[in-house]
C-alpha cells in the first residue's frame, strides 16, 4: 500500500465504492472536470472516502467528500496521507 492515491487507484475506488466504471485514461483526461461528469454523486464520493478511511485506518480530510474534481480530491487526500493525518 502506497502513501499516495493514483488516478488508477481512484478509478478502482470509483468502481468499487460508487459503482461507476471510468477508465484511468478517461479520468486523467478529465482530471479537472466535475465528478458529476463521470456519474459520481455526493453519496458515491462519500463511499470512496469511507473506503479510503477503512483502507488506511485514518480519517480523510473533511473537505475530501465535497471535492468537485478528481484533481481536487487527490490533492486533498494525498496531502493528508503524506502529512500522516
ROKEKOL-813603 format. One record per atom (N, C-alpha, C): x, y, z; residue number from 1; chain. Coordinates in Angstrom, 1 decimal, decimal comma. Example, Ala and Ser with C-alpha at 12.3 -4.5 7.8 and 13.67 -1.06 7.14 Angstrom:
2
+--------+--------+--------+------+-------+
:     c1 :     c2 :     c3 : resi : chain :
+--------+--------+--------+------+-------+
:   13,2 :   -5,7 :    7,8 :    1 :     A :
:   12,3 :   -4,5 :    7,8 :    1 :     A :
:   13,2 :   -3,3 :    7,8 :    1 :     A :
:   12,8 :   -2,2 :    7,1 :    2 :     A :
:   13,7 :   -1,1 :    7,1 :    2 :     A :
:   12,9 :    0,0 :    7,9 :    2 :     A :
+--------+--------+--------+------+-------+
! end
This chain:
85
+--------+--------+--------+------+-------+
:     c1 :     c2 :     c3 : resi : chain :
+--------+--------+--------+------+-------+
:    0,8 :   -1,2 :    0,0 :    1 :     A :
:    0,0 :    0,0 :    0,0 :    1 :     A :
:    0,9 :    1,2 :    0,0 :    1 :     A :
:    0,6 :    2,1 :   -1,0 :    2 :     A :
:    1,5 :    3,3 :   -1,1 :    2 :     A :
:    0,9 :    4,4 :   -0,2 :    2 :     A :
:    1,7 :    5,5 :   -0,1 :    3 :     A :
:    1,2 :    6,6 :    0,7 :    3 :     A :
:    0,6 :    7,7 :   -0,2 :    3 :     A :
:    0,3 :    7,4 :   -1,5 :    4 :     A :
:   -0,3 :    8,3 :   -2,4 :    4 :     A :
:   -1,4 :    7,5 :   -3,2 :    4 :     A :
:   -2,5 :    8,1 :   -3,4 :    5 :     A :
:   -3,5 :    7,5 :   -4,2 :    5 :     A :
:   -3,3 :    8,0 :   -5,7 :    5 :     A :
:   -3,2 :    7,1 :   -6,6 :    6 :     A :
:   -3,0 :    7,4 :   -8,0 :    6 :     A :
:   -4,4 :    7,5 :   -8,7 :    6 :     A :
:   -4,3 :    8,0 :  -10,0 :    7 :     A :
:   -5,5 :    8,0 :  -10,8 :    7 :     A :
:   -6,1 :    6,6 :  -11,0 :    7 :     A :
:   -5,2 :    5,6 :  -11,2 :    8 :     A :
:   -5,6 :    4,3 :  -11,4 :    8 :     A :
:   -6,4 :    3,7 :  -10,1 :    8 :     A :
:   -5,8 :    4,1 :   -9,0 :    9 :     A :
:   -6,5 :    3,6 :   -7,7 :    9 :     A :
:   -7,8 :    4,3 :   -7,6 :    9 :     A :
:   -7,9 :    5,6 :   -7,9 :   10 :     A :
:   -9,1 :    6,4 :   -7,8 :   10 :     A :
:  -10,2 :    5,7 :   -8,7 :   10 :     A :
:   -9,7 :    5,3 :   -9,9 :   11 :     A :
:  -10,6 :    4,7 :  -10,9 :   11 :     A :
:  -11,2 :    3,4 :  -10,3 :   11 :     A :
:  -10,4 :    2,6 :   -9,6 :   12 :     A :
:  -10,8 :    1,4 :   -9,0 :   12 :     A :
:  -11,8 :    1,7 :   -7,8 :   12 :     A :
:  -11,5 :    2,7 :   -7,0 :   13 :     A :
:  -12,3 :    3,1 :   -5,9 :   13 :     A :
:  -13,7 :    3,6 :   -6,4 :   13 :     A :
:  -13,7 :    4,3 :   -7,5 :   14 :     A :
:  -15,0 :    4,8 :   -8,1 :   14 :     A :
:  -15,8 :    3,6 :   -8,5 :   14 :     A :
:  -15,2 :    2,5 :   -9,0 :   15 :     A :
:  -16,0 :    1,3 :   -9,4 :   15 :     A :
:  -16,5 :    0,6 :   -8,2 :   15 :     A :
:  -15,6 :    0,4 :   -7,2 :   16 :     A :
:  -15,9 :   -0,4 :   -6,0 :   16 :     A :
:  -16,9 :    0,3 :   -5,1 :   16 :     A :
:  -16,7 :    1,6 :   -4,8 :   17 :     A :
:  -17,5 :    2,3 :   -3,8 :   17 :     A :
:  -18,7 :    3,1 :   -4,4 :   17 :     A :
:  -18,6 :    3,5 :   -5,7 :   18 :     A :
:  -19,6 :    4,3 :   -6,2 :   18 :     A :
:  -20,3 :    3,6 :   -7,4 :   18 :     A :
:  -19,8 :    2,4 :   -7,8 :   19 :     A :
:  -20,5 :    1,7 :   -8,8 :   19 :     A :
:  -20,4 :    2,3 :  -10,2 :   19 :     A :
:  -19,3 :    3,1 :  -10,4 :   20 :     A :
:  -19,1 :    3,9 :  -11,7 :   20 :     A :
:  -17,8 :    3,4 :  -12,3 :   20 :     A :
:  -17,9 :    2,9 :  -13,5 :   21 :     A :
:  -16,7 :    2,4 :  -14,2 :   21 :     A :
:  -16,1 :    3,5 :  -15,1 :   21 :     A :
:  -15,0 :    4,0 :  -14,8 :   22 :     A :
:  -14,3 :    5,0 :  -15,6 :   22 :     A :
:  -12,8 :    4,6 :  -15,8 :   22 :     A :
:  -12,4 :    4,5 :  -17,0 :   23 :     A :
:  -11,0 :    4,1 :  -17,3 :   23 :     A :
:  -10,1 :    5,1 :  -16,7 :   23 :     A :
:   -8,9 :    4,7 :  -16,2 :   24 :     A :
:   -7,9 :    5,6 :  -15,7 :   24 :     A :
:   -7,5 :    6,7 :  -16,7 :   24 :     A :
:   -7,5 :    6,3 :  -18,0 :   25 :     A :
:   -7,1 :    7,3 :  -19,0 :   25 :     A :
:   -8,2 :    8,3 :  -19,2 :   25 :     A :
:   -9,4 :    7,9 :  -19,1 :   26 :     A :
:  -10,5 :    8,9 :  -19,2 :   26 :     A :
:  -10,5 :    9,8 :  -18,0 :   26 :     A :
:  -10,3 :    9,3 :  -16,9 :   27 :     A :
:  -10,2 :   10,0 :  -15,6 :   27 :     A :
:   -9,1 :   11,1 :  -15,7 :   27 :     A :
:   -7,9 :   10,6 :  -16,2 :   28 :     A :
:   -6,8 :   11,5 :  -16,4 :   28 :     A :
:   -7,1 :   12,7 :  -17,4 :   28 :     A :
:   -7,8 :   12,4 :  -18,5 :   29 :     A :
:   -8,2 :   13,4 :  -19,4 :   29 :     A :
:   -9,1 :   14,4 :  -18,8 :   29 :     A :
:  -10,0 :   14,0 :  -17,9 :   30 :     A :
:  -11,0 :   14,8 :  -17,3 :   30 :     A :
:  -10,6 :   15,2 :  -15,9 :   30 :     A :
:   -9,3 :   15,3 :  -15,6 :   31 :     A :
:   -8,8 :   15,5 :  -14,3 :   31 :     A :
:   -9,4 :   16,7 :  -13,6 :   31 :     A :
:   -9,7 :   17,7 :  -14,3 :   32 :     A :
:  -10,3 :   19,0 :  -13,7 :   32 :     A :
:  -11,8 :   19,1 :  -13,9 :   32 :     A :
:  -12,4 :   18,0 :  -14,5 :   33 :     A :
:  -13,8 :   18,0 :  -14,7 :   33 :     A :
:  -14,5 :   17,7 :  -13,4 :   33 :     A :
:  -15,8 :   18,0 :  -13,3 :   34 :     A :
:  -16,5 :   17,6 :  -12,1 :   34 :     A :
:  -16,8 :   16,2 :  -12,0 :   34 :     A :
:  -16,8 :   15,6 :  -10,8 :   35 :     A :
:  -17,2 :   14,2 :  -10,6 :   35 :     A :
:  -18,5 :   13,9 :  -11,2 :   35 :     A :
:  -19,4 :   14,8 :  -11,3 :   36 :     A :
:  -20,7 :   14,6 :  -11,9 :   36 :     A :
:  -20,5 :   14,2 :  -13,4 :   36 :     A :
:  -19,5 :   14,7 :  -14,0 :   37 :     A :
:  -19,2 :   14,4 :  -15,4 :   37 :     A :
:  -19,0 :   12,9 :  -15,6 :   37 :     A :
:  -18,5 :   12,2 :  -14,6 :   38 :     A :
:  -18,2 :   10,8 :  -14,6 :   38 :     A :
:  -19,4 :   10,0 :  -14,0 :   38 :     A :
:  -20,4 :   10,7 :  -13,5 :   39 :     A :
:  -21,5 :   10,0 :  -12,9 :   39 :     A :
:  -21,4 :    9,7 :  -11,5 :   39 :     A :
:  -20,5 :   10,3 :  -10,8 :   40 :     A :
:  -20,3 :   10,2 :   -9,3 :   40 :     A :
:  -21,0 :   11,3 :   -8,6 :   40 :     A :
:  -21,9 :   10,9 :   -7,8 :   41 :     A :
:  -22,6 :   11,9 :   -7,0 :   41 :     A :
:  -22,0 :   12,0 :   -5,6 :   41 :     A :
:  -22,6 :   12,8 :   -4,7 :   42 :     A :
:  -22,1 :   13,0 :   -3,4 :   42 :     A :
:  -22,0 :   11,8 :   -2,6 :   42 :     A :
:  -23,0 :   10,9 :   -2,7 :   43 :     A :
:  -23,0 :    9,6 :   -2,0 :   43 :     A :
:  -21,9 :    8,7 :   -2,5 :   43 :     A :
:  -21,7 :    8,7 :   -3,8 :   44 :     A :
:  -20,6 :    7,9 :   -4,3 :   44 :     A :
:  -19,2 :    8,4 :   -3,8 :   44 :     A :
:  -19,1 :    9,7 :   -3,7 :   45 :     A :
:  -17,8 :   10,3 :   -3,2 :   45 :     A :
:  -17,7 :   10,0 :   -1,7 :   45 :     A :
:  -18,8 :   10,0 :   -1,0 :   46 :     A :
:  -18,7 :    9,6 :    0,4 :   46 :     A :
:  -18,3 :    8,2 :    0,6 :   46 :     A :
:  -18,8 :    7,3 :   -0,3 :   47 :     A :
:  -18,4 :    5,9 :   -0,3 :   47 :     A :
:  -16,9 :    5,7 :   -0,6 :   47 :     A :
:  -16,3 :    6,5 :   -1,5 :   48 :     A :
:  -14,9 :    6,5 :   -1,8 :   48 :     A :
:  -14,1 :    6,9 :   -0,6 :   48 :     A :
:  -14,5 :    8,0 :    0,1 :   49 :     A :
:  -13,8 :    8,5 :    1,3 :   49 :     A :
:  -13,9 :    7,4 :    2,3 :   49 :     A :
:  -15,0 :    6,8 :    2,5 :   50 :     A :
:  -15,2 :    5,7 :    3,5 :   50 :     A :
:  -14,3 :    4,5 :    3,3 :   50 :     A :
:  -14,2 :    4,2 :    2,0 :   51 :     A :
:  -13,3 :    3,1 :    1,6 :   51 :     A :
:  -11,8 :    3,4 :    1,9 :   51 :     A :
:  -11,4 :    4,6 :    1,7 :   52 :     A :
:  -10,0 :    5,1 :    2,0 :   52 :     A :
:   -9,8 :    5,1 :    3,5 :   52 :     A :
:  -10,8 :    5,5 :    4,2 :   53 :     A :
:  -10,6 :    5,6 :    5,7 :   53 :     A :
:  -10,5 :    4,2 :    6,2 :   53 :     A :
:  -11,2 :    3,2 :    5,7 :   54 :     A :
:  -11,1 :    1,8 :    6,1 :   54 :     A :
:   -9,7 :    1,3 :    5,7 :   54 :     A :
:   -9,3 :    1,6 :    4,5 :   55 :     A :
:   -8,0 :    1,1 :    4,0 :   55 :     A :
:   -6,8 :    1,6 :    4,8 :   55 :     A :
:   -6,8 :    2,9 :    5,1 :   56 :     A :
:   -5,7 :    3,5 :    5,8 :   56 :     A :
:   -5,8 :    3,6 :    7,3 :   56 :     A :
:   -7,0 :    3,3 :    7,8 :   57 :     A :
:   -7,3 :    3,4 :    9,2 :   57 :     A :
:   -7,2 :    4,8 :    9,8 :   57 :     A :
:   -7,5 :    5,8 :    9,0 :   58 :     A :
:   -7,4 :    7,2 :    9,5 :   58 :     A :
:   -8,4 :    8,0 :    8,8 :   58 :     A :
:   -8,9 :    9,0 :    9,4 :   59 :     A :
:   -9,9 :    9,9 :    8,8 :   59 :     A :
:   -9,3 :   10,7 :    7,6 :   59 :     A :
:  -10,1 :   10,8 :    6,6 :   60 :     A :
:   -9,7 :   11,7 :    5,5 :   60 :     A :
:  -10,1 :   13,1 :    5,8 :   60 :     A :
:   -9,5 :   14,1 :    5,1 :   61 :     A :
:   -9,9 :   15,5 :    5,3 :   61 :     A :
:  -11,4 :   15,7 :    5,1 :   61 :     A :
:  -12,0 :   16,5 :    6,0 :   62 :     A :
:  -13,5 :   16,7 :    5,9 :   62 :     A :
:  -13,9 :   17,2 :    4,5 :   62 :     A :
:  -13,1 :   18,0 :    3,9 :   63 :     A :
:  -13,4 :   18,6 :    2,6 :   63 :     A :
:  -13,3 :   17,6 :    1,4 :   63 :     A :
:  -12,7 :   16,4 :    1,7 :   64 :     A :
:  -12,5 :   15,4 :    0,6 :   64 :     A :
:  -13,8 :   15,0 :    0,0 :   64 :     A :
:  -14,8 :   14,8 :    0,8 :   65 :     A :
:  -16,1 :   14,3 :    0,3 :   65 :     A :
:  -16,9 :   15,4 :   -0,4 :   65 :     A :
:  -16,4 :   16,6 :   -0,4 :   66 :     A :
:  -17,0 :   17,7 :   -1,1 :   66 :     A :
:  -16,2 :   18,2 :   -2,3 :   66 :     A :
:  -15,2 :   17,4 :   -2,6 :   67 :     A :
:  -14,3 :   17,8 :   -3,8 :   67 :     A :
:  -15,2 :   17,8 :   -5,0 :   67 :     A :
:  -14,8 :   18,7 :   -5,9 :   68 :     A :
:  -15,5 :   18,9 :   -7,1 :   68 :     A :
:  -14,9 :   18,1 :   -8,3 :   68 :     A :
:  -13,6 :   17,9 :   -8,2 :   69 :     A :
:  -12,9 :   17,2 :   -9,4 :   69 :     A :
:  -11,9 :   16,2 :   -8,8 :   69 :     A :
:  -11,6 :   15,2 :   -9,7 :   70 :     A :
:  -10,6 :   14,3 :   -9,3 :   70 :     A :
:   -9,3 :   14,9 :   -8,8 :   70 :     A :
:   -8,8 :   16,0 :   -9,5 :   71 :     A :
:   -7,6 :   16,7 :   -9,1 :   71 :     A :
:   -7,7 :   17,2 :   -7,6 :   71 :     A :
:   -8,8 :   17,9 :   -7,4 :   72 :     A :
:   -9,0 :   18,4 :   -6,0 :   72 :     A :
:   -9,1 :   17,3 :   -5,0 :   72 :     A :
:   -9,8 :   16,2 :   -5,3 :   73 :     A :
:   -9,9 :   15,1 :   -4,4 :   73 :     A :
:   -8,5 :   14,5 :   -4,1 :   73 :     A :
:   -7,7 :   14,2 :   -5,1 :   74 :     A :
:   -6,4 :   13,6 :   -5,0 :   74 :     A :
:   -5,5 :   14,5 :   -4,2 :   74 :     A :
:   -5,5 :   15,8 :   -4,5 :   75 :     A :
:   -4,6 :   16,7 :   -3,8 :   75 :     A :
:   -4,9 :   16,7 :   -2,3 :   75 :     A :
:   -6,2 :   16,7 :   -2,0 :   76 :     A :
:   -6,6 :   16,8 :   -0,5 :   76 :     A :
:   -6,2 :   15,4 :    0,2 :   76 :     A :
:   -6,6 :   14,3 :   -0,4 :   77 :     A :
:   -6,3 :   13,0 :    0,2 :   77 :     A :
:   -4,8 :   12,7 :    0,2 :   77 :     A :
:   -4,1 :   13,0 :   -0,8 :   78 :     A :
:   -2,7 :   12,7 :   -0,8 :   78 :     A :
:   -2,0 :   13,6 :    0,1 :   78 :     A :
:   -2,4 :   14,9 :    0,2 :   79 :     A :
:   -1,8 :   15,8 :    1,2 :   79 :     A :
:   -2,0 :   15,3 :    2,6 :   79 :     A :
:   -3,1 :   14,8 :    2,9 :   80 :     A :
:   -3,4 :   14,2 :    4,3 :   80 :     A :
:   -2,6 :   13,0 :    4,5 :   80 :     A :
:   -2,5 :   12,1 :    3,5 :   81 :     A :
:   -1,7 :   10,8 :    3,7 :   81 :     A :
:   -0,2 :   11,1 :    3,9 :   81 :     A :
:    0,3 :   12,1 :    3,1 :   82 :     A :
:    1,7 :   12,5 :    3,2 :   82 :     A :
:    2,0 :   13,1 :    4,6 :   82 :     A :
:    1,0 :   13,8 :    5,1 :   83 :     A :
:    1,2 :   14,5 :    6,4 :   83 :     A :
:    1,0 :   13,5 :    7,6 :   83 :     A :
:    0,5 :   12,3 :    7,2 :   84 :     A :
:    0,2 :   11,4 :    8,3 :   84 :     A :
:   -1,1 :   11,6 :    9,0 :   84 :     A :
:   -2,0 :   12,3 :    8,4 :   85 :     A :
:   -3,3 :   12,7 :    9,0 :   85 :     A :
:   -4,1 :   11,5 :    9,3 :   85 :     A :
+--------+--------+--------+------+-------+
! end
